[in-house]
């Protein structure tokens, strides 16, 4: 019978970030400004009685505090660098020195603990020159504890030195900060983290490629301690080289391919695809709040990649990838962001920036939501239905539209009508022209049957043999050669009213949201496009939303809020948007008319062309417009 079984004690593994904790000032990474000042103070014997180390987590605050404590108590010091060989340096490194006390303010935050500290601070050091008190997370102290600490911090004994570390400096009273020397620790750059990770990986025999290093460094958010923890975690997952995909899987991050699907669904207004991608993310165990953060990080990387062709990458990922393993930097940046190729257009950059702003607002809303998934789906569907606001105008067109109608218009292009038949059966309304067509448009008037127009251009139309006609953006379309029709009532004031409503539309929507959520939801698919007399025309992209918003009670709510915000007493009318497919989804395409096509003919081709022209120029087909017919198609 065995009296005692001794299975032995297995020594605990020392975490990677603890093994690589800096032991001298020269080993500290990314905090050169702090190290330089402290070493100068040690060299000149100008040591302060109290220090505040402020900065994000994992940037070296506690490590620098320990190094400073060793430099102060080193047998060869005080010296700019501790020797790490004398008994004092060794005992402080091993955490068993009675002259260096580390206090966690999160668990010792009351006034009783601070009173006890005030009594013990009078004791002389047992071995070293100074008794160093390192109070971590000092912002967690209660107001009463801060008040009790003030006098001790202001006039401590000559042998006592206080080092206060905090990640939330704004919570520390100014009366305490004014009694200390303050040092701000900064986040490390991605390049600095990758450089250190490569050294650690080489020393530890950890296989990791450039994409894995970049993924770990970007996930650490400037915290070197977090980066080392991620590296160790990934090394335990596989014996193969650590890649970007492995890092995302180990850290529970949203896959880049899923973020790309979410982006495409929003830009393409694909609600079904959007919900499918969200469901896939939730099924894999993703947290809704983390999904939003990962999506924002993906879009930020994409934005940086889009502007890379115009300016240097802000975090130097392109150069970094070349330095790490000699691969093509631009290709690596593309892999990290889901983009490859040249820099994007201004509109691409505008889209990504717009979606980032929408996600930022959604992130704030989700923090106070008890159902974060519902808030996530509602916010993304809202962005999907509303769409990018500059799809029609383009990013570059916004400054020029400041003194024009707020309704987007396409860039003027030529429409070749040479050889076409007479334009018959179309009545163009003067007020419809404003904001619906490019500047300087002047339509060709009706001519005797068989005559051919000599050409029509959207800017400065000047038929052969006549003098160029001056054009104005406010001028209504009318057949040339006929007496000018009566100008719409107060056209200038109508344009100004539309500008005023369009500029104030976000504020109007916010007020409507507080008054009636359903009406606000219906108006997400609408935009103000025109003011006729005292009526504001709202154009809808969805029929259901138009019908609901047209209800008298809903119209009164809209009119009331418009008057409160703008001071304009306008009635509201709703209509459906009419679009003609053009060369691309983001610009209004021109209607191309083949030479010899008789627009007024009753053939299917002629009727289809006439319908397209009426929609493009927002005209209407007058009864009798078709030869031998009553105008019905």
C-alpha positions in Angstrom: 0.0 0.0 0.0 1.4 3.3 -1.0 1.7 5.9 1.8 2.0 8.9 -0.5 1.8 9.5 -4.2 3.9 12.3 -5.5 3.2 13.0 -9.1 5.6 16.0 -9.2 4.9 19.6 -9.7 4.8 20.9 -13.3 6.2 24.4 -13.7 3.7 26.7 -15.1 4.4 28.1 -18.6 5.5 31.7 -18.6 3.4 33.7 -21.0 5.1 35.1 -24.1 4.5 38.7 -23.1 6.0 38.1 -19.6 9.1 36.4 -21.1 9.6 39.4 -23.4 8.8 42.1 -20.8 11.5 44.8 -21.1 14.1 44.8 -18.2 16.0 48.0 -19.3 15.1 51.3 -20.8 16.8 50.3 -24.1 14.4 47.4 -24.5 11.3 49.5 -24.3 9.6 49.8 -27.7 7.7 52.8 -29.0 8.1 55.1 -26.0 11.4 56.9 -26.8 10.1 60.3 -25.5 9.3 58.8 -22.1 12.6 56.9 -21.9 14.7 59.9 -22.9 13.2 62.2 -20.2 13.5 59.6 -17.4 17.1 58.7 -18.3 18.0 62.4 -18.3 16.4 62.9 -14.9 18.4 59.9 -13.5 21.6 61.1 -15.0 21.2 64.7 -13.6 19.8 63.4 -10.3 16.6 65.5 -10.8 14.2 62.8 -9.6 10.6 63.8 -9.0 8.5 62.6 -6.0 5.5 61.6 -8.1 4.9 60.5 -11.7 1.7 59.8 -13.7 2.0 57.3 -16.6 -1.0 57.6 -18.8 -1.8 55.7 -22.0 -3.7 52.7 -23.6 -3.3 49.2 -22.3 -0.3 47.1 -23.2 2.0 50.0 -24.0 4.5 49.5 -21.2 3.4 51.8 -18.3 3.9 49.2 -15.5 7.1 47.8 -17.2 8.7 51.3 -17.3 7.6 51.9 -13.7 9.5 48.7 -12.6 12.5 49.7 -14.7 12.5 53.1 -13.1 12.3 51.5 -9.6 15.3 49.3 -10.4 17.3 52.3 -11.8 16.6 54.3 -8.6 17.6 51.4 -6.2 20.4 49.8 -8.2 23.6 49.4 -6.3 25.4 51.2 -9.2 22.9 53.9 -9.4 20.8 55.9 -9.5 21.8 55.2 -13.1 20.2 55.7 -16.6 20.2 51.9 -16.9 19.8 49.3 -14.1 22.5 46.7 -14.0 20.0 43.7 -13.5 22.8 41.9 -11.6 22.8 43.4 -8.1 20.5 41.9 -5.4 18.1 44.9 -5.6 17.7 44.7 -9.3 17.2 40.9 -9.1 14.6 41.1 -6.3 12.6 43.8 -8.1 12.7 41.8 -11.3 11.4 38.7 -9.5 8.7 40.8 -7.7 9.8 40.0 -4.2 11.3 43.4 -3.1 9.7 44.9 0.0 10.8 48.4 -1.2 8.7 48.3 -4.4 5.0 47.9 -3.7 2.5 47.5 -6.5 -1.1 48.4 -5.6 -4.1 47.6 -7.7 -6.4 50.6 -7.3 -9.3 48.7 -8.8 -9.4 46.4 -5.7 -8.0 48.8 -3.2 -10.0 51.9 -4.0 -11.5 52.9 -0.7 -10.5 55.5 1.8 -9.5 52.9 4.4 -6.8 51.4 2.0 -5.4 54.9 1.3 -5.3 55.8 5.0 -3.3 52.6 5.6 -1.0 53.6 2.8 -0.5 57.0 4.4 0.6 55.4 7.6 3.0 52.9 6.0 4.6 55.5 3.7 6.5 56.9 6.7 8.5 53.7 7.1 12.1 53.8 5.7 13.1 51.5 2.9 14.4 48.1 4.1 17.2 47.6 1.4 17.2 50.3 -1.2 17.5 54.0 -1.4 13.8 54.7 -2.1 10.5 53.1 -1.4 8.6 53.1 -4.6 4.7 52.9 -4.7 3.3 51.8 -8.1 -0.5 52.4 -8.0 -2.0 50.8 -11.1 -5.4 51.9 -12.6 -5.3 54.9 -10.2 -8.5 56.3 -11.8 -10.5 53.6 -10.0 -10.0 55.3 -6.6 -13.0 56.9 -5.0 -13.3 60.7 -4.7 -12.7 60.3 -0.9 -9.6 58.2 -1.5 -8.3 60.8 -4.0 -8.7 63.5 -1.3 -6.9 61.4 1.3 -4.0 60.8 -1.1 -3.6 64.5 -2.1 -1.5 65.7 0.9 0.7 62.6 0.8 1.4 63.0 -2.9 2.1 66.8 -2.5 4.6 66.4 0.4 5.8 62.8 0.7 8.8 61.7 2.7 12.2 62.0 1.0 12.5 58.3 0.6 9.0 57.8 -1.0 8.3 58.0 -4.8 4.9 57.5 -6.2 4.2 56.2 -9.8 0.5 56.3 -10.8 -0.5 54.4 -13.9 -3.9 54.9 -15.6 -5.6 54.2 -18.9 -8.2 56.9 -18.3 -6.4 60.1 -17.4 -9.6 62.2 -17.6 -10.9 60.5 -14.5 -7.9 61.6 -12.4 -8.6 64.9 -10.5 -6.6 67.8 -11.8 -5.6 68.6 -8.3 -3.7 65.3 -8.2 -2.3 65.7 -11.7 -0.8 69.1 -10.9 1.3 67.5 -8.2 2.9 64.9 -10.5 5.1 64.7 -13.6 2.9 63.4 -16.4 4.1 61.1 -19.2 1.8 60.1 -22.0 2.4 56.6 -23.5 1.3 56.3 -27.1 0.0 53.3 -29.1 2.7 51.6 -31.1 2.5 51.7 -34.9 1.8 48.6 -36.9 5.3 48.7 -38.3 6.8 48.8 -34.8 4.7 45.9 -33.6 5.4 43.7 -36.7 9.1 44.4 -36.3 9.1 43.2 -32.7 6.8 40.2 -33.4 9.3 39.1 -36.1 12.1 39.2 -33.6 10.1 37.2 -31.1 8.9 34.7 -33.6 12.5 34.1 -34.9 13.8 33.7 -31.4 11.0 31.3 -30.4 11.0 29.2 -33.6 7.4 30.3 -34.5 6.6 30.1 -38.2 4.5 33.1 -39.3 4.2 34.7 -42.7 3.8 38.4 -43.6 0.0 38.3 -43.7 -0.1 36.7 -40.3 2.2 39.3 -38.8 0.1 42.1 -40.3 -3.2 40.6 -39.1 -1.9 40.2 -35.5 -0.4 43.8 -35.5 -3.6 45.3 -36.8 -5.8 43.4 -34.3 -3.6 44.5 -31.4 -4.7 48.2 -31.8 -1.3 49.5 -30.8 -0.9 47.3 -27.7 2.3 45.3 -27.9 1.3 43.1 -25.0 -1.9 42.1 -26.8 0.1 41.4 -30.0 2.4 39.0 -28.1 -0.6 37.2 -26.6 -2.2 36.8 -30.1 1.0 35.5 -31.5 1.3 32.8 -28.8 -2.4 31.8 -29.2 -2.0 31.4 -32.9 1.2 29.4 -32.5 -0.7 26.9 -30.3 -3.4 26.5 -32.9 -1.1 25.1 -35.7 2.4 24.0 -36.3 2.1 25.3 -39.8 3.1 28.9 -40.7 0.6 31.3 -39.2 -1.4 33.1 -41.9 -4.0 35.8 -41.9 -6.9 33.3 -42.1 -5.6 31.5 -39.0 -5.3 34.7 -37.1 -8.9 35.7 -37.9 -10.2 32.2 -36.9 -8.2 32.2 -33.6 -9.3 35.7 -32.6 -12.9 35.1 -33.6 -12.9 38.0 -36.1 -15.3 38.3 -38.9 -14.0 36.8 -42.2 -12.9 39.3 -44.8 -15.1 37.6 -47.4 -18.2 38.1 -45.2 -17.4 41.7 -44.7 -17.1 42.1 -48.5 -20.5 40.5 -48.9 -22.0 42.9 -46.5 -20.5 45.9 -48.3 -21.7 44.7 -51.7 -25.2 44.0 -50.4 -25.4 47.6 -49.0 -24.1 49.3 -52.1 -26.3 47.1 -54.4 -29.3 47.6 -52.1 -29.7 43.8 -51.8 -31.7 43.4 -48.6 -32.0 39.6 -49.0 -28.3 39.2 -49.5 -27.6 41.5 -46.5 -29.8 39.5 -44.2 -28.2 36.3 -45.5 -24.7 37.5 -44.7 -25.8 38.6 -41.2 -27.4 35.3 -40.5 -24.3 33.5 -41.6 -22.2 35.6 -39.2 -24.6 35.0 -36.3 -24.7 31.3 -37.0 -20.9 31.1 -36.7 -21.1 32.6 -33.2 -20.2 36.2 -34.0 -21.3 39.0 -31.6 -23.4 41.7 -33.3 -21.3 44.5 -31.8 -18.0 42.8 -32.7 -19.4 42.3 -36.3 -19.9 46.0 -36.6 -16.4 46.7 -35.3 -14.8 44.2 -37.7 -16.9 45.6 -40.6 -15.7 49.1 -39.8 -12.1 47.9 -39.6 -12.4 46.2 -43.0 -13.8 49.3 -44.6 -11.1 51.4 -43.0 -8.5 49.1 -44.6 -10.3 49.3 -47.9 -10.4 53.1 -47.7 -6.7 53.2 -47.1 -6.2 50.9 -50.1 -8.3 53.2 -52.3 -6.3 56.2 -51.6 -2.9 54.4 -51.8 -2.4 55.4 -55.4 -2.8 59.1 -54.5 -0.7 59.3 -51.3 1.5 57.1 -49.1 -0.3 54.5 -47.0 -0.8 56.1 -43.5 0.5 53.1 -41.6 3.0 52.0 -44.2 1.6 48.5 -44.8 2.9 48.5 -48.3 6.5 49.1 -47.3 6.1 46.8 -44.3 5.1 43.8 -46.3 8.2 44.3 -48.6 10.4 44.5 -45.5 9.0 41.4 -43.8 9.3 38.8 -46.6 10.1 40.7 -49.8 6.6 40.2 -51.3 4.8 42.8 -53.4 3.5 45.5 -51.0 0.5 46.6 -53.0 -0.7 43.0 -53.4 -0.3 42.4 -49.7 -2.3 45.5 -48.8 -5.0 44.3 -51.2 -5.1 41.0 -49.5 -5.4 42.6 -46.1 -8.3 44.8 -47.2 -10.1 42.7 -49.7 -9.0 45.0 -52.6 -6.4 44.6 -55.2 -5.5 46.9 -58.1 -5.1 50.7 -58.6 -6.5 53.5 -56.4 -10.3 53.9 -56.5 -12.3 56.8 -57.9 -13.5 59.7 -55.8 -17.0 58.2 -55.8 -15.7 54.8 -54.5 -13.9 56.7 -51.7 -17.1 58.6 -51.0 -19.2 55.4 -50.8 -16.8 53.8 -48.3 -16.6 57.0 -46.2 -20.4 57.3 -46.1 -20.8 53.6 -45.0 -18.2 54.1 -42.3 -20.2 57.1 -40.9 -23.4 55.0 -41.0 -21.7 52.2 -39.1 -20.3 54.6 -36.5 -23.8 55.8 -35.8 -25.0 52.2 -35.6 -22.2 51.3 -33.2 -23.3 54.0 -30.8 -27.0 53.0 -31.0 -26.2 49.3 -30.4 -24.4 50.1 -27.1 -27.7 51.1 -25.5 -29.8 48.4 -27.2 -31.1 45.4 -25.4 -31.4 43.5 -28.7 -28.2 44.3 -30.5 -28.9 41.9 -33.4 -32.2 43.7 -34.2 -30.5 47.0 -34.0 -27.8 45.7 -36.3 -30.2 44.4 -38.9 -32.4 47.6 -38.7 -29.4 49.9 -39.1 -27.9 48.0 -42.1 -31.3 47.7 -43.8 -31.8 51.4 -43.3 -28.4 52.1 -45.0 -29.3 49.6 -47.7 -32.7 51.2 -48.5 -31.5 54.8 -48.2 -28.5 54.1 -50.3 -25.4 56.3 -50.9 -26.7 59.9 -51.2 -24.3 60.9 -54.0 -25.1 58.0 -56.3 -26.6 60.4 -58.9 -24.5 63.4 -58.4 -21.1 62.0 -57.7 -18.7 63.2 -55.1 -17.0 65.8 -57.3 -20.4 67.4 -58.3 -21.3 68.4 -54.7 -19.3 71.7 -54.6 -20.8 72.9 -57.9 -24.3 72.2 -56.8 -24.2 74.6 -53.9 -26.0 77.4 -55.7 -28.2 75.1 -57.9 -31.1 72.8 -57.2 -30.2 70.2 -54.6 -31.6 67.5 -56.9 -28.6 65.6 -58.5 -28.2 65.9 -62.2 -26.0 64.0 -64.6 -23.0 65.5 -66.4 -24.2 67.1 -69.7 -23.5 65.0 -72.7 -24.4 65.3 -76.4 -27.5 63.5 -77.8 -27.3 63.0 -81.5 -30.7 63.4 -83.2 -29.4 63.8 -86.7 -31.5 61.8 -89.1 -34.3 61.3 -86.6 -37.9 61.9 -87.3 -40.0 64.7 -85.9 -40.4 65.0 -82.2 -44.2 64.7 -81.9 -46.6 63.9 -79.2 -44.4 65.1 -76.3 -45.4 68.1 -74.2 -42.5 69.3 -71.9 -43.5 71.2 -68.8 -41.5 74.2 -67.9 -41.4 73.6 -64.2 -40.5 69.9 -64.9 -37.2 71.0 -66.6 -35.7 72.5 -63.4 -33.4 70.1 -61.7 -34.5 67.2 -63.9 -32.1 67.9 -66.9 -28.6 69.1 -67.2 -27.9 72.8 -67.5 -28.3 74.5 -70.8 -30.8 72.0 -72.2 -33.0 73.5 -75.0 -35.3 71.0 -76.8 -36.0 71.1 -80.5 -39.4 72.4 -81.4 -42.0 70.6 -83.5 -41.4 70.9 -87.3 -43.5 70.1 -90.3 -43.8 66.4 -91.0 -40.8 65.0 -92.7 -38.4 67.7 -91.6 -35.2 66.6 -89.9 -33.7 68.4 -87.0 -30.1 69.5 -87.6 -28.9 68.3 -84.3 -29.5 68.8 -80.6 -27.0 69.2 -77.8 -27.5 69.4 -74.1 -25.2 72.5 -73.8 -25.3 75.7 -75.9 -27.5 74.3 -78.7 -26.8 76.3 -81.8 -28.4 75.0 -85.1 -26.6 75.7 -88.3 -27.3 79.0 -89.7 -28.6 80.6 -86.5 -26.9 82.4 -83.7 -26.0 80.6 -80.5 -28.8 80.9 -78.0 -27.8 81.9 -74.4 -28.8 79.2 -71.9 -29.8 79.4 -68.3 -30.2 76.6 -65.8 -33.5 78.1 -64.7 -34.9 78.4 -68.2 -37.9 76.1 -68.9 -37.8 73.9 -71.9 -40.0 75.1 -74.8 -40.2 74.4 -78.5 -37.8 76.7 -80.4 -39.4 79.1 -82.8 -42.6 79.5 -80.7 -43.4 82.4 -78.4 -42.0 81.8 -74.9 -44.5 80.4 -72.5 -45.3 82.2 -69.3 -42.4 81.6 -66.8 -43.4 79.4 -63.8 -44.6 81.5 -60.9 -41.6 82.8 -58.9 -39.1 80.3 -60.4 -36.2 81.8 -58.6 -37.9 81.6 -55.2 -39.0 78.0 -56.0 -35.4 77.0 -56.7 -34.2 78.8 -53.5 -37.0 77.0 -51.5 -35.9 73.7 -52.9 -32.3 74.4 -51.9 -33.5 75.4 -48.4 -35.6 72.3 -47.9 -32.8 70.0 -49.3 -30.2 71.5 -47.1 -32.4 71.1 -44.1 -33.7 67.7 -45.0 -31.6 65.8 -42.4 -32.9 68.1 -39.7 -36.4 67.6 -40.9 -36.0 63.9 -40.9 -34.7 63.9 -37.3 -37.8 65.9 -36.1 -40.2 63.6 -38.0 -38.4 60.6 -36.4 -39.2 62.0 -33.0 -42.8 62.8 -34.0 -43.7 59.6 -35.9 -41.4 56.7 -36.5 -43.6 55.2 -39.3 -43.6 58.4 -41.3 -39.8 58.6 -40.8 -39.5 55.0 -42.1 -41.6 55.8 -45.2 -39.5 58.9 -46.0 -36.3 56.9 -46.0 -37.1 56.0 -49.6 -37.8 59.7 -50.6 -36.0 62.8 -51.5 -37.2 66.4 -52.3 -36.8 67.0 -56.0 -38.9 70.1 -56.9 -40.9 73.0 -55.6 -43.9 74.0 -57.8 -45.7 77.1 -56.6 -46.3 76.2 -52.9 -46.0 72.4 -53.3 -42.9 70.4 -52.5 -42.6 67.3 -54.7 -41.1 64.2 -52.9 -39.8 61.5 -55.2 -39.9 57.9 -53.9 -38.0 54.8 -55.0 -40.5 52.4 -53.5 -44.2 52.3 -54.3 -45.3 51.1 -50.8 -43.5 54.0 -49.1 -45.0 56.5 -51.5 -48.6 55.3 -50.9 -48.2 55.4 -47.1 -46.5 58.8 -47.1 -49.3 60.2 -49.3 -51.9 59.7 -46.6 -53.4 63.0 -45.5 -52.4 62.6 -41.8 -48.8 61.8 -42.8 -48.6 64.7 -45.2 -49.7 67.1 -42.5 -46.9 65.8 -40.2 -44.3 66.3 -42.9 -45.6 69.8 -43.8 -45.7 70.8 -40.1 -42.0 69.8 -39.6 -40.9 71.4 -42.8 -42.5 74.7 -41.7 -40.9 74.4 -38.2 -37.4 73.9 -39.6 -37.4 76.1 -42.7 -40.2 78.5 -42.1 -41.8 77.6 -45.5 -45.5 76.9 -45.7 -45.3 74.2 -48.3 -47.8 71.4 -49.2 -46.4 68.0 -49.9 -47.0 65.8 -53.0 -45.5 62.4 -53.6 -44.6 60.7 -56.8 -42.5 57.7 -58.0 -39.1 58.1 -59.4 -38.8 57.4 -63.1 -35.4 56.3 -64.3 -34.0 55.4 -67.7 -31.2 52.9 -67.6 -28.0 54.4 -69.0 -24.4 53.5 -69.4 -24.0 52.8 -65.6 -26.0 52.6 -62.4 -24.7 55.9 -61.0 -25.3 58.4 -63.8 -28.4 59.1 -65.8 -27.7 57.8 -69.2 -28.6 59.6 -72.5 -31.2 58.2 -74.8 -29.4 57.1 -78.0 -31.5 57.5 -81.2 -30.4 55.7 -84.3 -30.3 57.7 -87.5 -33.5 57.3 -89.6 -35.7 56.3 -86.7 -39.2 57.9 -87.0 -40.0 58.8 -83.4 -43.6 59.5 -84.3 -44.2 56.2 -86.1 -46.6 53.6 -84.6 -44.0 50.8 -84.8 -43.0 49.2 -81.6 -39.5 50.7 -81.9 -41.0 54.2 -82.3 -43.4 53.9 -79.4 -40.7 52.5 -77.1 -38.3 55.4 -78.0 -41.1 57.9 -77.4 -41.8 56.5 -74.0 -38.1 56.6 -73.1 -37.8 60.2 -74.2 -40.9 61.2 -72.2 -39.4 59.6 -69.1 -36.0 61.0 -69.6 -37.2 64.6 -70.0 -40.2 64.2 -67.7 -42.7 65.1 -70.5 -46.1 63.6 -71.2 -47.6 62.1 -74.4 -50.4 64.4 -75.6 -53.6 62.8 -77.0 -53.4 62.7 -80.7 -49.6 62.5 -80.6 -49.6 59.2 -82.6 -50.6 59.5 -86.3 -54.2 58.3 -86.6 -54.5 57.5 -82.9 -55.9 59.1 -79.7 -52.5 59.0 -78.0 -52.8 55.7 -76.2 -50.0 53.2 -76.4 
